[in-house]
Amino acid sequence: MRIALATSDDDIEACLTLRRSVFVEEQNVPEDLELDGEDPQCRHVLAMENGLPVGTARFRQIGESIKVQRVCVPQMARGSGIGAKIMSFIIETAKAEQSAGQVSLSSQKDAIPFYEKLGFEAYGEEYMDAGIAHRDMTFKL
């Protein structure tokens, strides 16, 4: 498996296609919420295996925090550790750049245990986003 920053137009398109498949088609997130206009300000991560895209996420620095969003792995590849590897890649990138004190994200309620295993801590109240229950989480660098 190869995990890297998506830099080419083809890589970015693969990220967007994965996100559409998971969020819009599978989870019924409205497309206008999924494509929120923030992609140009973000860095994108793409996981590839045997020449196929198998996971993605985007992130950007906001103040003293690296904000991770749109983490997704297609249903057929879930449970294989791809999501954890993507998150580790982002955390290691943030540590190497030394420009932030934490990594933060908004987790779907069902994914909270996944992020807790990686060292994230949930805080604040549960809220709805795109019709899905979420909580904010943070990882101290």
C-alpha positions in Angstrom: 0.0 0.0 0.0 1.2 3.5 -0.8 -0.1 6.5 1.2 1.0 10.0 0.0 -0.1 13.5 -0.5 -2.3 13.8 -3.6 -0.7 16.3 -5.9 -1.8 15.6 -9.4 -5.2 16.3 -10.9 -5.8 12.6 -11.3 -5.0 11.9 -7.6 -7.3 14.7 -6.5 -10.0 13.3 -8.7 -9.5 9.9 -7.2 -10.0 11.4 -3.7 -13.2 13.2 -4.8 -14.6 10.0 -6.4 -13.9 8.0 -3.2 -15.6 10.7 -1.1 -18.6 10.8 -3.4 -19.0 7.0 -3.2 -18.8 6.9 0.6 -20.5 10.1 1.7 -23.0 10.9 -1.0 -23.9 7.5 -2.3 -23.5 5.3 0.8 -24.3 7.7 3.6 -26.7 10.0 1.7 -24.9 13.2 2.5 -26.1 16.0 0.2 -23.5 16.6 -2.5 -23.5 20.3 -1.8 -22.4 19.6 1.8 -19.8 17.1 0.7 -18.3 19.5 -1.9 -18.2 22.5 0.4 -15.7 24.6 -1.6 -12.8 24.1 0.9 -10.9 21.5 -1.1 -8.5 24.0 -2.7 -7.4 25.2 0.8 -6.7 21.6 1.9 -4.0 19.0 1.4 -5.3 15.6 0.3 -4.1 12.2 1.2 -4.6 9.2 -1.1 -4.1 5.6 -0.2 -3.5 3.3 -3.2 -3.3 -0.5 -3.2 -2.6 -2.6 -6.4 -3.1 0.5 -8.4 -6.6 1.3 -6.9 -7.6 4.1 -4.6 -8.6 2.6 -1.3 -8.8 5.6 1.1 -8.5 9.3 1.4 -8.7 12.3 3.7 -8.1 16.0 3.6 -6.4 18.3 6.1 -5.4 21.9 6.7 -4.0 24.1 9.4 -6.4 26.3 11.2 -4.7 28.3 13.9 -2.7 25.9 16.2 -4.6 22.9 15.0 -4.4 20.5 12.0 -8.0 19.9 11.1 -8.7 16.6 9.4 -11.8 16.1 7.4 -13.4 13.7 4.9 -11.6 10.6 6.1 -13.1 7.6 4.1 -12.4 4.1 3.0 -14.7 2.3 0.7 -16.9 -0.4 2.3 -15.1 -3.3 0.6 -11.7 -2.2 2.2 -12.9 -1.3 5.7 -11.4 -3.1 8.6 -8.0 -3.6 6.8 -6.2 -0.8 8.7 -6.2 1.7 5.8 -8.0 4.4 7.8 -5.5 4.1 10.7 -2.6 4.3 8.2 -4.1 7.4 6.7 -4.5 9.0 10.1 -0.9 8.0 11.1 0.4 9.6 7.9 -1.4 12.9 8.7 -0.2 12.8 12.4 3.4 12.2 11.4 3.2 14.9 8.8 1.9 17.4 11.4 4.6 16.3 13.9 7.4 16.7 11.2 6.1 20.2 10.3 6.0 21.3 13.9 3.4 24.0 13.0 0.5 22.9 15.2 -0.1 21.6 18.8 -2.9 19.3 18.0 -4.8 17.4 15.3 -8.6 17.8 15.5 -11.6 16.3 13.7 -15.3 15.9 13.8 -16.1 12.2 14.1 -19.2 10.4 13.2 -20.5 8.9 16.4 -20.0 5.3 15.1 -16.3 6.1 14.3 -15.4 7.5 17.7 -14.0 4.1 19.0 -11.8 4.0 15.8 -10.3 7.4 16.6 -9.9 6.6 20.3 -7.7 3.6 19.5 -5.5 6.1 17.7 -5.2 8.3 20.7 -7.9 10.9 20.0 -10.1 12.1 22.8 -13.7 13.2 22.3 -14.9 16.4 23.9 -18.1 18.5 23.8 -21.6 17.5 23.2 -22.9 15.4 20.3 -24.3 17.3 17.4 -25.8 16.6 14.0 -23.9 17.3 10.8 -25.5 16.3 7.4 -28.0 14.3 9.4 -25.3 12.2 11.1 -24.5 12.4 14.8 -20.9 13.7 15.4 -18.5 14.7 18.3 -15.4 16.7 18.1 -12.1 15.0 18.9 -8.5 16.0 19.4 -5.0 14.5 19.4 -2.3 16.4 21.2 1.0 16.5 19.3 
